[in-house]
Amino acid sequence: MVHELYSDLCVSLERISKNELFFAAMATDINANSVPIGLFQQFKLEKSDSKHKYLDLKKRGVVIINDIARLYALKAGVRRANTDKC
């Protein structure tokens, strides 16, 4: 069962890796996320319901880097899902 699912995933990834339109759409989606730097090189802060200002680095920083790495890995044909050396 697991082997069958993994085989199906590999087939799908192979098909996707040849689709330039998919990569363009993925890059456009990544570009839609804004970096938390404002006009004068200051952090953009968000307001909570109680009017407190905060910086959500996970939402505005790390996610963008993760998505870019995912895009390049798919384009390069990387099939490993982790960094384990085994």
Secondary structure, 3 states (H helix, E strand, C coil): CHHHHHHHHHHHHHHHCCCHHHHHHHHHHHHHCCCCECCCCCECCEECCCCCEECCHHHHHHHHHHHHHHHHHHHHCCCCCCCCCC
